[in-house]
């Protein structure tokens, strides 16, 4: 009798593990979209070397992508859409985590071109593009956000950060473009220098600067120490 009970228990355990494994596979497969990947890769290859109008270089786009994938971020905000290069890298990553990007630009021509680029890349459903004054809209956004990228008017970086830091979740990441930690000081200054000076000593942040592209500050919110 005891042997039969043990055998039945073992069989039941295998059945449960089988169905649980099936659920896990389905969950993983839901984040994989080869058709979308092909569409984005093809579009980025087609546009390689032609991004102008204050867009990020490809190397910085890849860093943004990697940060989101590594940390499984889902609620992203971009300040300064330009014509969409960085937004494509961010939204592509979010398509794999099940997230969505809010991106803001004040210039209608850039905004319209970005919309067209998002559509061509196949990423429209992962992006909420806003034509607005970020000085005003950033204050109104409720959040919370787990990933933020600032690449708009450099003199307002510090203000954007002050408005958004309370809306950034613990473990979230605030990134900003064209920021120097000193090694690129001959290129950048003014607003980004003030911003970096402000954030680098905040106890709740772990901040580094990646100088491989055009200067990208990367700050993780770790909570009060």
Secondary structure in CASP SS format (residue, H / E / C, confidence):
PFRMAT SS
TARGET T0000
AUTHOR 0000-0000-0000
METHOD secondary structure of the structure
MODEL  1
X C 1.00
X H 1.00
X H 1.00
X H 1.00
X H 1.00
X H 1.00
X H 1.00
X H 1.00
X H 1.00
X H 1.00
X H 1.00
X H 1.00
X H 1.00
X H 1.00
X H 1.00
X H 1.00
X H 1.00
X H 1.00
X H 1.00
X H 1.00
X H 1.00
X H 1.00
X H 1.00
X H 1.00
X H 1.00
X H 1.00
X H 1.00
X H 1.00
X H 1.00
X C 1.00
X C 1.00
X C 1.00
X C 1.00
X H 1.00
X H 1.00
X H 1.00
X H 1.00
X H 1.00
X H 1.00
X H 1.00
X H 1.00
X H 1.00
X H 1.00
X H 1.00
X H 1.00
X H 1.00
X H 1.00
X C 1.00
X C 1.00
X C 1.00
X C 1.00
X C 1.00
X C 1.00
X C 1.00
X C 1.00
X C 1.00
X C 1.00
X H 1.00
X H 1.00
X H 1.00
X H 1.00
X H 1.00
X H 1.00
X H 1.00
X H 1.00
X H 1.00
X H 1.00
X H 1.00
X H 1.00
X H 1.00
X H 1.00
X C 1.00
X C 1.00
X C 1.00
X E 1.00
X E 1.00
X E 1.00
X E 1.00
X E 1.00
X C 1.00
X C 1.00
X C 1.00
X C 1.00
X C 1.00
X H 1.00
X H 1.00
X H 1.00
X H 1.00
X H 1.00
X H 1.00
X H 1.00
X H 1.00
X H 1.00
X H 1.00
X H 1.00
X H 1.00
X H 1.00
X C 1.00
X C 1.00
X E 1.00
X E 1.00
X E 1.00
X E 1.00
X E 1.00
X E 1.00
X C 1.00
X C 1.00
X H 1.00
X H 1.00
X H 1.00
X H 1.00
X H 1.00
X H 1.00
X H 1.00
X H 1.00
X H 1.00
X H 1.00
X H 1.00
X H 1.00
X H 1.00
X H 1.00
X C 1.00
X C 1.00
X H 1.00
X H 1.00
X H 1.00
X E 1.00
X E 1.00
X E 1.00
X E 1.00
X E 1.00
X C 1.00
X C 1.00
X H 1.00
X H 1.00
X H 1.00
X H 1.00
X H 1.00
X H 1.00
X H 1.00
X C 1.00
X C 1.00
X C 1.00
X C 1.00
X E 1.00
X E 1.00
X E 1.00
X E 1.00
X E 1.00
X E 1.00
X C 1.00
X C 1.00
X C 1.00
X H 1.00
X H 1.00
X H 1.00
X H 1.00
X H 1.00
X H 1.00
X H 1.00
X H 1.00
X H 1.00
X H 1.00
X H 1.00
X H 1.00
X C 1.00
X C 1.00
X E 1.00
X E 1.00
X E 1.00
X E 1.00
X E 1.00
X E 1.00
X E 1.00
X E 1.00
X E 1.00
X E 1.00
X C 1.00
X C 1.00
X C 1.00
X C 1.00
X C 1.00
X C 1.00
X C 1.00
X C 1.00
X C 1.00
X C 1.00
X C 1.00
X C 1.00
X C 1.00
X H 1.00
X H 1.00
X H 1.00
X H 1.00
X H 1.00
X H 1.00
X H 1.00
X H 1.00
X H 1.00
X C 1.00
X C 1.00
X C 1.00
X C 1.00
X C 1.00
X E 1.00
X E 1.00
X E 1.00
X E 1.00
X E 1.00
X E 1.00
X C 1.00
X C 1.00
X C 1.00
X C 1.00
X C 1.00
X E 1.00
X E 1.00
X E 1.00
X E 1.00
X E 1.00
X E 1.00
X C 1.00
X C 1.00
X C 1.00
X C 1.00
END
